[in-house]
Amino acid sequence: MNTVISVKVDKEVKESAQAVAKSAGLSLSALVNSYLRQVVATRRIELYAPEEMTPKLQEFIATVEAEITAWKVSESFKNAEDFVDALKQ
């Protein structure tokens, strides 16, 4: 027997979740039902809320990615001590 649950959700979150569910061939209802079954089976509630990157972090990542693409990488090290010594220079 099925029952209906009414939940207030941010419109953008709902639309994004629907898109994710659709990409997996599921309805949003099936996705929510699956998650609730998982909670019941495992007795665990797992939440994930990624933090937004700061502009400074985005800039740093872009710089690192550009350096990797240009093969501007450090030398390889044989052990941790050599690596730490190189960092101190």
SEFIZA-3560 file (N, C-alpha, C; in Angstrom, 3 decimals):
REM SEFIZA-3560
<numar><xx>0.845</xx><yy>-1.178</yy><zz>0.000</zz><atom>N</atom></numar>
<numar><xx>0.000</xx><yy>0.000</yy><zz>0.000</zz><atom>CA</atom></numar>
<numar><xx>0.891</xx><yy>1.241</yy><zz>0.000</zz><atom>C</atom></numar>
<numar><xx>0.609</xx><yy>2.173</yy><zz>-0.857</zz><atom>N</atom></numar>
<numar><xx>1.377</xx><yy>3.414</yy><zz>-0.955</zz><atom>CA</atom></numar>
<numar><xx>0.711</xx><yy>4.528</yy><zz>-0.169</zz><atom>C</atom></numar>
<numar><xx>1.501</xx><yy>5.502</yy><zz>0.214</zz><atom>N</atom></numar>
<numar><xx>1.001</xx><yy>6.695</yy><zz>0.881</zz><atom>CA</atom></numar>
<numar><xx>1.679</xx><yy>7.901</yy><zz>0.254</zz><atom>C</atom></numar>
<numar><xx>1.125</xx><yy>9.054</yy><zz>0.462</zz><atom>N</atom></numar>
<numar><xx>1.660</xx><yy>10.280</yy><zz>-0.118</zz><atom>CA</atom></numar>
<numar><xx>2.310</xx><yy>11.106</yy><zz>0.980</zz><atom>C</atom></numar>
<numar><xx>3.503</xx><yy>11.641</yy><zz>0.672</zz><atom>N</atom></numar>
<numar><xx>4.202</xx><yy>12.535</yy><zz>1.582</zz><atom>CA</atom></numar>
<numar><xx>4.325</xx><yy>13.878</yy><zz>0.875</zz><atom>C</atom></numar>
<numar><xx>3.935</xx><yy>14.945</yy><zz>1.543</zz><atom>N</atom></numar>
<numar><xx>4.109</xx><yy>16.284</yy><zz>0.980</zz><atom>CA</atom></numar>
<numar><xx>5.311</xx><yy>16.934</yy><zz>1.652</zz><atom>C</atom></numar>
<numar><xx>6.243</xx><yy>17.404</yy><zz>0.831</zz><atom>N</atom></numar>
<numar><xx>7.462</xx><yy>17.992</yy><zz>1.349</zz><atom>CA</atom></numar>
<numar><xx>7.726</xx><yy>19.290</yy><zz>0.609</zz><atom>C</atom></numar>
<numar><xx>8.069</xx><yy>20.333</yy><zz>1.335</zz><atom>N</atom></numar>
<numar><xx>8.439</xx><yy>21.590</yy><zz>0.705</zz><atom>CA</atom></numar>
<numar><xx>9.923</xx><yy>21.566</yy><zz>0.397</zz><atom>C</atom></numar>
<numar><xx>10.243</xx><yy>21.805</yy><zz>-0.874</zz><atom>N</atom></numar>
<numar><xx>11.627</xx><yy>21.759</yy><zz>-1.337</zz><atom>CA</atom></numar>
<numar><xx>11.871</xx><yy>22.963</yy><zz>-2.225</zz><atom>C</atom></numar>
<numar><xx>13.070</xx><yy>23.503</yy><zz>-2.152</zz><atom>N</atom></numar>
<numar><xx>13.458</xx><yy>24.587</yy><zz>-3.036</zz><atom>CA</atom></numar>
<numar><xx>13.246</xx><yy>24.151</yy><zz>-4.486</zz><atom>C</atom></numar>
<numar><xx>12.672</xx><yy>25.022</yy><zz>-5.297</zz><atom>N</atom></numar>
<numar><xx>12.330</xx><yy>24.679</yy><zz>-6.679</zz><atom>CA</atom></numar>
<numar><xx>13.545</xx><yy>24.216</yy><zz>-7.477</zz><atom>C</atom></numar>
<numar><xx>14.676</xx><yy>24.910</yy><zz>-7.321</zz><atom>N</atom></numar>
<numar><xx>15.887</xx><yy>24.534</yy><zz>-8.060</zz><atom>CA</atom></numar>
<numar><xx>16.411</xx><yy>23.173</yy><zz>-7.626</zz><atom>C</atom></numar>
<numar><xx>16.314</xx><yy>22.880</yy><zz>-6.337</zz><atom>N</atom></numar>
<numar><xx>16.752</xx><yy>21.574</yy><zz>-5.832</zz><atom>CA</atom></numar>
<numar><xx>15.873</xx><yy>20.476</yy><zz>-6.417</zz><atom>C</atom></numar>
<numar><xx>14.573</xx><yy>20.703</yy><zz>-6.434</zz><atom>N</atom></numar>
<numar><xx>13.648</xx><yy>19.713</yy><zz>-6.979</zz><atom>CA</atom></numar>
<numar><xx>13.945</xx><yy>19.452</yy><zz>-8.447</zz><atom>C</atom></numar>
<numar><xx>14.117</xx><yy>20.520</yy><zz>-9.214</zz><atom>N</atom></numar>
<numar><xx>14.366</xx><yy>20.361</yy><zz>-10.645</zz><atom>CA</atom></numar>
<numar><xx>15.698</xx><yy>19.654</yy><zz>-10.903</zz><atom>C</atom></numar>
<numar><xx>16.711</xx><yy>19.992</yy><zz>-10.118</zz><atom>N</atom></numar>
<numar><xx>18.009</xx><yy>19.335</yy><zz>-10.280</zz><atom>CA</atom></numar>
<numar><xx>17.916</xx><yy>17.856</yy><zz>-9.907</zz><atom>C</atom></numar>
<numar><xx>17.204</xx><yy>17.560</yy><zz>-8.823</zz><atom>N</atom></numar>
<numar><xx>17.041</xx><yy>16.167</yy><zz>-8.395</zz><atom>CA</atom></numar>
<numar><xx>16.248</xx><yy>15.377</yy><zz>-9.434</zz><atom>C</atom></numar>
<numar><xx>15.242</xx><yy>16.005</yy><zz>-10.018</zz><atom>N</atom></numar>
<numar><xx>14.475</xx><yy>15.338</yy><zz>-11.065</zz><atom>CA</atom></numar>
<numar><xx>15.373</xx><yy>15.009</yy><zz>-12.258</zz><atom>C</atom></numar>
<numar><xx>16.258</xx><yy>15.936</yy><zz>-12.617</zz><atom>N</atom></numar>
<numar><xx>17.168</xx><yy>15.710</yy><zz>-13.733</zz><atom>CA</atom></numar>
<numar><xx>18.111</xx><yy>14.544</yy><zz>-13.437</zz><atom>C</atom></numar>
<numar><xx>18.629</xx><yy>14.489</yy><zz>-12.214</zz><atom>N</atom></numar>
<numar><xx>19.516</xx><yy>13.387</yy><zz>-11.824</zz><atom>CA</atom></numar>
<numar><xx>18.753</xx><yy>12.069</yy><zz>-11.878</zz><atom>C</atom></numar>
<numar><xx>17.563</xx><yy>12.063</yy><zz>-11.318</zz><atom>N</atom></numar>
<numar><xx>16.749</xx><yy>10.845</yy><zz>-11.325</zz><atom>CA</atom></numar>
<numar><xx>16.452</xx><yy>10.406</yy><zz>-12.754</zz><atom>C</atom></numar>
<numar><xx>16.070</xx><yy>11.353</yy><zz>-13.598</zz><atom>N</atom></numar>
<numar><xx>15.746</xx><yy>11.039</yy><zz>-14.998</zz><atom>CA</atom></numar>
<numar><xx>16.949</xx><yy>10.455</yy><zz>-15.719</zz><atom>C</atom></numar>
<numar><xx>18.134</xx><yy>10.996</yy><zz>-15.443</zz><atom>N</atom></numar>
<numar><xx>19.343</xx><yy>10.487</yy><zz>-16.094</zz><atom>CA</atom></numar>
<numar><xx>19.635</xx><yy>9.044</yy><zz>-15.699</zz><atom>C</atom></numar>
<numar><xx>19.100</xx><yy>8.619</yy><zz>-14.570</zz><atom>N</atom></numar>
<numar><xx>19.276</xx><yy>7.237</yy><zz>-14.114</zz><atom>CA</atom></numar>
<numar><xx>18.057</xx><yy>6.385</yy><zz>-14.465</zz><atom>C</atom></numar>
<numar><xx>17.119</xx><yy>6.984</yy><zz>-15.200</zz><atom>N</atom></numar>
<numar><xx>15.920</xx><yy>6.250</yy><zz>-15.594</zz><atom>CA</atom></numar>
<numar><xx>14.903</xx><yy>6.097</yy><zz>-14.484</zz><atom>C</atom></numar>
<numar><xx>14.924</xx><yy>7.017</yy><zz>-13.527</zz><atom>N</atom></numar>
<numar><xx>14.014</xx><yy>6.959</yy><zz>-12.386</zz><atom>CA</atom></numar>
<numar><xx>13.152</xx><yy>8.204</yy><zz>-12.309</zz><atom>C</atom></numar>
<numar><xx>12.036</xx><yy>8.076</yy><zz>-11.630</zz><atom>N</atom></numar>
<numar><xx>11.234</xx><yy>9.250</yy><zz>-11.296</zz><atom>CA</atom></numar>
<numar><xx>11.764</xx><yy>9.822</yy><zz>-9.983</zz><atom>C</atom></numar>
<numar><xx>11.400</xx><yy>11.047</yy><zz>-9.688</zz><atom>N</atom></numar>
<numar><xx>11.808</xx><yy>11.635</yy><zz>-8.414</zz><atom>CA</atom></numar>
<numar><xx>11.205</xx><yy>10.834</yy><zz>-7.260</zz><atom>C</atom></numar>
<numar><xx>9.987</xx><yy>10.369</yy><zz>-7.440</zz><atom>N</atom></numar>
<numar><xx>9.338</xx><yy>9.555</yy><zz>-6.416</zz><atom>CA</atom></numar>
<numar><xx>10.124</xx><yy>8.274</yy><zz>-6.150</zz><atom>C</atom></numar>
<numar><xx>10.586</xx><yy>7.614</yy><zz>-7.218</zz><atom>N</atom></numar>
<numar><xx>11.374</xx><yy>6.386</yy><zz>-7.047</zz><atom>CA</atom></numar>
<numar><xx>12.697</xx><yy>6.679</yy><zz>-6.349</zz><atom>C</atom></numar>
<numar><xx>13.297</xx><yy>7.820</yy><zz>-6.678</zz><atom>N</atom></numar>
<numar><xx>14.562</xx><yy>8.204</yy><zz>-6.051</zz><atom>CA</atom></numar>
<numar><xx>14.376</xx><yy>8.425</yy><zz>-4.547</zz><atom>C</atom></numar>
<numar><xx>13.352</xx><yy>9.170</yy><zz>-4.175</zz><atom>N</atom></numar>
<numar><xx>13.076</xx><yy>9.441</yy><zz>-2.765</zz><atom>CA</atom></numar>
<numar><xx>12.731</xx><yy>8.139</yy><zz>-2.042</zz><atom>C</atom></numar>
<numar><xx>11.905</xx><yy>7.306</yy><zz>-2.666</zz><atom>N</atom></numar>
<numar><xx>11.516</xx><yy>6.029</yy><zz>-2.063</zz><atom>CA</atom></numar>
<numar><xx>12.747</xx><yy>5.150</yy><zz>-1.832</zz><atom>C</atom></numar>
<numar><xx>13.651</xx><yy>5.129</yy><zz>-2.798</zz><atom>N</atom></numar>
<numar><xx>14.878</xx><yy>4.351</yy><zz>-2.671</zz><atom>CA</atom></numar>
<numar><xx>15.729</xx><yy>4.858</yy><zz>-1.520</zz><atom>C</atom></numar>
<numar><xx>15.854</xx><yy>6.179</yy><zz>-1.407</zz><atom>N</atom></numar>
<numar><xx>16.645</xx><yy>6.749</yy><zz>-0.319</zz><atom>CA</atom></numar>
<numar><xx>16.024</xx><yy>6.406</yy><zz>1.039</zz><atom>C</atom></numar>
<numar><xx>14.713</xx><yy>6.500</yy><zz>1.139</zz><atom>N</atom></numar>
<numar><xx>14.052</xx><yy>6.180</yy><zz>2.406</zz><atom>CA</atom></numar>
<numar><xx>14.228</xx><yy>4.709</yy><zz>2.762</zz><atom>C</atom></numar>
<numar><xx>14.189</xx><yy>3.826</yy><zz>1.761</zz><atom>N</atom></numar>
<numar><xx>14.429</xx><yy>2.404</yy><zz>2.014</zz><atom>CA</atom></numar>
<numar><xx>15.857</xx><yy>2.185</yy><zz>2.518</zz><atom>C</atom></numar>
<numar><xx>16.800</xx><yy>2.936</yy><zz>1.940</zz><atom>N</atom></numar>
<numar><xx>18.196</xx><yy>2.837</yy><zz>2.373</zz><atom>CA</atom></numar>
<numar><xx>18.339</xx><yy>3.275</yy><zz>3.828</zz><atom>C</atom></numar>
<numar><xx>17.678</xx><yy>4.354</yy><zz>4.198</zz><atom>N</atom></numar>
<numar><xx>17.719</xx><yy>4.839</yy><zz>5.584</zz><atom>CA</atom></numar>
<numar><xx>17.173</xx><yy>3.777</yy><zz>6.535</zz><atom>C</atom></numar>
<numar><xx>16.060</xx><yy>3.170</yy><zz>6.153</zz><atom>N</atom></numar>
<numar><xx>15.459</xx><yy>2.131</yy><zz>6.996</zz><atom>CA</atom></numar>
<numar><xx>16.378</xx><yy>0.918</yy><zz>7.098</zz><atom>C</atom></numar>
<numar><xx>16.948</xx><yy>0.489</yy><zz>5.974</zz><atom>N</atom></numar>
<numar><xx>17.784</xx><yy>-0.715</yy><zz>5.961</zz><atom>CA</atom></numar>
<numar><xx>19.085</xx><yy>-0.522</yy><zz>6.727</zz><atom>C</atom></numar>
<numar><xx>19.694</xx><yy>0.647</yy><zz>6.588</zz><atom>N</atom></numar>
<numar><xx>21.004</xx><yy>0.868</yy><zz>7.208</zz><atom>CA</atom></numar>
<numar><xx>20.921</xx><yy>1.567</yy><zz>8.555</zz><atom>C</atom></numar>
<numar><xx>19.764</xx><yy>2.155</yy><zz>8.840</zz><atom>N</atom></numar>
<numar><xx>19.574</xx><yy>2.948</yy><zz>10.062</zz><atom>CA</atom></numar>
<numar><xx>20.554</xx><yy>4.112</yy><zz>10.121</zz><atom>C</atom></numar>
<numar><xx>20.970</xx><yy>4.580</yy><zz>8.931</zz><atom>N</atom></numar>
<numar><xx>21.918</xx><yy>5.698</yy><zz>8.839</zz><atom>CA</atom></numar>
<numar><xx>21.338</xx><yy>6.772</yy><zz>7.923</zz><atom>C</atom></numar>
<numar><xx>21.575</xx><yy>8.013</yy><zz>8.299</zz><atom>N</atom></numar>
<numar><xx>21.187</xx><yy>9.151</yy><zz>7.468</zz><atom>CA</atom></numar>
<numar><xx>22.470</xx><yy>9.817</yy><zz>7.014</zz><atom>C</atom></numar>
<numar><xx>22.710</xx><yy>9.778</yy><zz>5.716</zz><atom>N</atom></numar>
<numar><xx>23.915</xx><yy>10.369</yy><zz>5.171</zz><atom>CA</atom></numar>
<numar><xx>23.553</xx><yy>11.615</yy><zz>4.371</zz><atom>C</atom></numar>
<numar><xx>24.101</xx><yy>12.725</yy><zz>4.798</zz><atom>N</atom></numar>
<numar><xx>23.837</xx><yy>13.995</yy><zz>4.137</zz><atom>CA</atom></numar>
<numar><xx>25.130</xx><yy>14.531</yy><zz>3.554</zz><atom>C</atom></numar>
<numar><xx>25.018</xx><yy>15.198</yy><zz>2.437</zz><atom>N</atom></numar>
<numar><xx>26.186</xx><yy>15.783</yy><zz>1.798</zz><atom>CA</atom></numar>
<numar><xx>25.814</xx><yy>17.169</yy><zz>1.320</zz><atom>C</atom></numar>
<numar><xx>26.525</xx><yy>18.151</yy><zz>1.786</zz><atom>N</atom></numar>
<numar><xx>26.305</xx><yy>19.533</yy><zz>1.355</zz><atom>CA</atom></numar>
<numar><xx>27.659</xx><yy>20.151</yy><zz>1.040</zz><atom>C</atom></numar>
<numar><xx>28.055</xx><yy>20.112</yy><zz>-0.228</zz><atom>N</atom></numar>
<numar><xx>29.373</xx><yy>20.646</yy><zz>-0.572</zz><atom>CA</atom></numar>
<numar><xx>29.455</xx><yy>22.147</yy><zz>-0.322</zz><atom>C</atom></numar>
<numar><xx>30.618</xx><yy>22.563</yy><zz>0.132</zz><atom>N</atom></numar>
<numar><xx>30.838</xx><yy>23.993</yy><zz>0.315</zz><atom>CA</atom></numar>
<numar><xx>31.169</xx><yy>24.617</yy><zz>-1.036</zz><atom>C</atom></numar>
<numar><xx>30.755</xx><yy>25.833</yy><zz>-1.215</zz><atom>N</atom></numar>
<numar><xx>31.059</xx><yy>26.528</yy><zz>-2.457</zz><atom>CA</atom></numar>
<numar><xx>32.503</xx><yy>26.992</yy><zz>-2.421</zz><atom>C</atom></numar>
<numar><xx>33.159</xx><yy>26.899</yy><zz>-3.569</zz><atom>N</atom></numar>
<numar><xx>34.547</xx><yy>27.344</yy><zz>-3.645</zz><atom>CA</atom></numar>
<numar><xx>34.602</xx><yy>28.864</yy><zz>-3.644</zz><atom>C</atom></numar>
<numar><xx>35.602</xx><yy>29.372</yy><zz>-2.979</zz><atom>N</atom></numar>
<numar><xx>35.825</xx><yy>30.811</yy><zz>-2.985</zz><atom>CA</atom></numar>
<numar><xx>36.496</xx><yy>31.193</yy><zz>-4.298</zz><atom>C</atom></numar>
<numar><xx>36.373</xx><yy>32.435</yy><zz>-4.712</zz><atom>N</atom></numar>
<numar><xx>37.073</xx><yy>32.868</yy><zz>-5.931</zz><atom>CA</atom></numar>
<numar><xx>38.577</xx><yy>32.618</yy><zz>-5.856</zz><atom>C</atom></numar>
<numar><xx>39.159</xx><yy>32.789</yy><zz>-4.671</zz><atom>N</atom></numar>
<numar><xx>40.595</xx><yy>32.557</yy><zz>-4.510</zz><atom>CA</atom></numar>
<numar><xx>40.939</xx><yy>31.090</yy><zz>-4.767</zz><atom>C</atom></numar>
<numar><xx>40.126</xx><yy>30.174</yy><zz>-4.245</zz><atom>N</atom></numar>
<numar><xx>40.368</xx><yy>28.748</yy><zz>-4.457</zz><atom>CA</atom></numar>
<numar><xx>40.176</xx><yy>28.388</yy><zz>-5.932</zz><atom>C</atom></numar>
<numar><xx>39.148</xx><yy>28.931</yy><zz>-6.577</zz><atom>N</atom></numar>
<numar><xx>38.931</xx><yy>28.674</yy><zz>-7.999</zz><atom>CA</atom></numar>
<numar><xx>40.126</xx><yy>29.139</yy><zz>-8.822</zz><atom>C</atom></numar>
<numar><xx>40.670</xx><yy>30.302</yy><zz>-8.487</zz><atom>N</atom></numar>
<numar><xx>41.838</xx><yy>30.836</yy><zz>-9.185</zz><atom>CA</atom></numar>
<numar><xx>43.049</xx><yy>29.934</yy><zz>-8.973</zz><atom>C</atom></numar>
<numar><xx>43.240</xx><yy>29.477</yy><zz>-7.746</zz><atom>N</atom></numar>
<numar><xx>44.360</xx><yy>28.596</yy><zz>-7.439</zz><atom>CA</atom></numar>
<numar><xx>44.263</xx><yy>27.285</yy><zz>-8.218</zz><atom>C</atom></numar>
<numar><xx>43.077</xx><yy>26.700</yy><zz>-8.247</zz><atom>N</atom></numar>
<numar><xx>42.875</xx><yy>25.444</yy><zz>-8.976</zz><atom>CA</atom></numar>
<numar><xx>43.128</xx><yy>25.642</yy><zz>-10.461</zz><atom>C</atom></numar>
<numar><xx>42.657</xx><yy>26.753</yy><zz>-11.014</zz><atom>N</atom></numar>
<numar><xx>42.890</xx><yy>27.042</yy><zz>-12.435</zz><atom>CA</atom></numar>
<numar><xx>44.384</xx><yy>27.168</yy><zz>-12.718</zz><atom>C</atom></numar>
<numar><xx>45.117</xx><yy>27.808</yy><zz>-11.817</zz><atom>N</atom></numar>
<numar><xx>46.568</xx><yy>27.961</yy><zz>-11.975</zz><atom>CA</atom></numar>
<numar><xx>47.254</xx><yy>26.606</yy><zz>-11.955</zz><atom>C</atom></numar>
<numar><xx>46.888</xx><yy>25.773</yy><zz>-11.003</zz><atom>N</atom></numar>
<numar><xx>47.488</xx><yy>24.446</yy><zz>-10.887</zz><atom>CA</atom></numar>
<numar><xx>47.170</xx><yy>23.607</yy><zz>-12.127</zz><atom>C</atom></numar>
<numar><xx>45.929</xx><yy>23.649</yy><zz>-12.582</zz><atom>N</atom></numar>
<numar><xx>45.561</xx><yy>22.881</yy><zz>-13.769</zz><atom>CA</atom></numar>
<numar><xx>46.338</xx><yy>23.350</yy><zz>-14.997</zz><atom>C</atom></numar>
<numar><xx>46.549</xx><yy>24.666</yy><zz>-15.117</zz><atom>N</atom></numar>
<numar><xx>47.325</xx><yy>25.200</yy><zz>-16.236</zz><atom>CA</atom></numar>
<numar><xx>48.777</xx><yy>24.738</yy><zz>-16.161</zz><atom>C</atom></numar>
<numar><xx>49.336</xx><yy>24.717</yy><zz>-14.958</zz><atom>N</atom></numar>
<numar><xx>50.708</xx><yy>24.249</yy><zz>-14.783</zz><atom>CA</atom></numar>
<numar><xx>50.839</xx><yy>22.769</yy><zz>-15.134</zz><atom>C</atom></numar>
<numar><xx>49.873</xx><yy>21.980</yy><zz>-14.735</zz><atom>N</atom></numar>
<numar><xx>49.903</xx><yy>20.545</yy><zz>-15.050</zz><atom>CA</atom></numar>
<numar><xx>49.802</xx><yy>20.344</yy><zz>-16.561</zz><atom>C</atom></numar>
<numar><xx>48.909</xx><yy>21.082</yy><zz>-17.213</zz><atom>N</atom></numar>
<numar><xx>48.745</xx><yy>20.978</yy><zz>-18.664</zz><atom>CA</atom></numar>
<numar><xx>50.035</xx><yy>21.348</yy><zz>-19.387</zz><atom>C</atom></numar>
<numar><xx>50.739</xx><yy>22.353</yy><zz>-18.856</zz><atom>N</atom></numar>
<numar><xx>51.996</xx><yy>22.807</yy><zz>-19.467</zz><atom>CA</atom></numar>
<numar><xx>53.198</xx><yy>21.990</yy><zz>-18.983</zz><atom>C</atom></numar>
<numar><xx>52.953</xx><yy>20.930</yy><zz>-18.242</zz><atom>N</atom></numar>
<numar><xx>54.004</xx><yy>20.072</yy><zz>-17.681</zz><atom>CA</atom></numar>
<numar><xx>54.966</xx><yy>20.838</yy><zz>-16.787</zz><atom>C</atom></numar>
<numar><xx>54.475</xx><yy>21.867</yy><zz>-16.135</zz><atom>N</atom></numar>
<numar><xx>55.280</xx><yy>22.608</yy><zz>-15.162</zz><atom>CA</atom></numar>
<numar><xx>55.059</xx><yy>21.965</yy><zz>-13.798</zz><atom>C</atom></numar>
<numar><xx>55.632</xx><yy>20.785</yy><zz>-13.647</zz><atom>N</atom></numar>
<numar><xx>55.460</xx><yy>20.035</yy><zz>-12.408</zz><atom>CA</atom></numar>
<numar><xx>56.811</xx><yy>19.866</yy><zz>-11.731</zz><atom>C</atom></numar>
<numar><xx>56.769</xx><yy>19.508</yy><zz>-10.483</zz><atom>N</atom></numar>
<numar><xx>58.014</xx><yy>19.362</yy><zz>-9.734</zz><atom>CA</atom></numar>
<numar><xx>58.735</xx><yy>18.084</yy><zz>-10.140</zz><atom>C</atom></numar>
<numar><xx>59.967</xx><yy>18.013</yy><zz>-9.715</zz><atom>N</atom></numar>
<numar><xx>60.738</xx><yy>16.795</yy><zz>-9.924</zz><atom>CA</atom></numar>
<numar><xx>60.137</xx><yy>15.668</yy><zz>-9.094</zz><atom>C</atom></numar>
<numar><xx>60.502</xx><yy>14.444</yy><zz>-9.388</zz><atom>N</atom></numar>
<numar><xx>60.030</xx><yy>13.333</yy><zz>-8.561</zz><atom>CA</atom></numar>
<numar><xx>61.014</xx><yy>13.132</yy><zz>-7.402</zz><atom>C</atom></numar>
<numar><xx>60.518</xx><yy>12.562</yy><zz>-6.335</zz><atom>N</atom></numar>
<numar><xx>61.321</xx><yy>12.382</yy><zz>-5.131</zz><atom>CA</atom></numar>
<numar><xx>61.383</xx><yy>10.907</yy><zz>-4.763</zz><atom>C</atom></numar>
<numar><xx>62.509</xx><yy>10.499</yy><zz>-4.189</zz><atom>N</atom></numar>
<numar><xx>62.697</xx><yy>9.107</yy><zz>-3.804</zz><atom>CA</atom></numar>
<numar><xx>62.146</xx><yy>8.813</yy><zz>-2.420</zz><atom>C</atom></numar>
<numar><xx>62.028</xx><yy>9.872</yy><zz>-1.587</zz><atom>N</atom></numar>
<numar><xx>61.512</xx><yy>9.662</yy><zz>-0.236</zz><atom>CA</atom></numar>
<numar><xx>60.905</xx><yy>10.960</yy><zz>0.294</zz><atom>C</atom></numar>
<numar><xx>60.247</xx><yy>10.860</yy><zz>1.418</zz><atom>N</atom></numar>
<numar><xx>59.538</xx><yy>12.005</yy><zz>1.992</zz><atom>CA</atom></numar>
<numar><xx>60.491</xx><yy>13.104</yy><zz>2.445</zz><atom>C</atom></numar>
<numar><xx>61.665</xx><yy>12.716</yy><zz>2.948</zz><atom>N</atom></numar>
<numar><xx>62.612</xx><yy>13.723</yy><zz>3.425</zz><atom>CA</atom></numar>
<numar><xx>63.066</xx><yy>14.641</yy><zz>2.280</zz><atom>C</atom></numar>
<numar><xx>63.342</xx><yy>14.047</yy><zz>1.114</zz><atom>N</atom></numar>
<numar><xx>63.749</xx><yy>14.857</yy><zz>-0.036</zz><atom>CA</atom></numar>
<numar><xx>62.634</xx><yy>15.815</yy><zz>-0.452</zz><atom>C</atom></numar>
<numar><xx>61.410</xx><yy>15.327</yy><zz>-0.374</zz><atom>N</atom></numar>
<numar><xx>60.264</xx><yy>16.168</yy><zz>-0.716</zz><atom>CA</atom></numar>
<numar><xx>60.152</xx><yy>17.346</yy><zz>0.254</zz><atom>C</atom></numar>
<numar><xx>60.251</xx><yy>17.071</yy><zz>1.534</zz><atom>N</atom></numar>
<numar><xx>60.157</xx><yy>18.134</yy><zz>2.550</zz><atom>CA</atom></numar>
<numar><xx>61.302</xx><yy>19.125</yy><zz>2.387</zz><atom>C</atom></numar>
<numar><xx>62.494</xx><yy>18.630</yy><zz>2.120</zz><atom>N</atom></numar>
<numar><xx>63.642</xx><yy>19.521</yy><zz>1.897</zz><atom>CA</atom></numar>
<numar><xx>63.383</xx><yy>20.456</yy><zz>0.719</zz><atom>C</atom></numar>
<numar><xx>62.804</xx><yy>19.931</yy><zz>-0.357</zz><atom>N</atom></numar>
<numar><xx>62.504</xx><yy>20.749</yy><zz>-1.536</zz><atom>CA</atom></numar>
<numar><xx>61.462</xx><yy>21.819</yy><zz>-1.203</zz><atom>C</atom></numar>
<numar><xx>60.504</xx><yy>21.481</yy><zz>-0.344</zz><atom>N</atom></numar>
<numar><xx>59.482</xx><yy>22.455</yy><zz>0.049</zz><atom>CA</atom></numar>
<numar><xx>60.092</xx><yy>23.600</yy><zz>0.856</zz><atom>C</atom></numar>
<numar><xx>61.116</xx><yy>23.319</yy><zz>1.624</zz><atom>N</atom></numar>
<numar><xx>61.745</xx><yy>24.332</yy><zz>2.476</zz><atom>CA</atom></numar>
<numar><xx>62.591</xx><yy>25.308</yy><zz>1.683</zz><atom>C</atom></numar>
<numar><xx>62.967</xx><yy>24.975</yy><zz>0.462</zz><atom>N</atom></numar>
<numar><xx>63.828</xx><yy>25.858</yy><zz>-0.342</zz><atom>CA</atom></numar>
<numar><xx>63.072</xx><yy>27.035</yy><zz>-0.894</zz><atom>C</atom></numar>
//
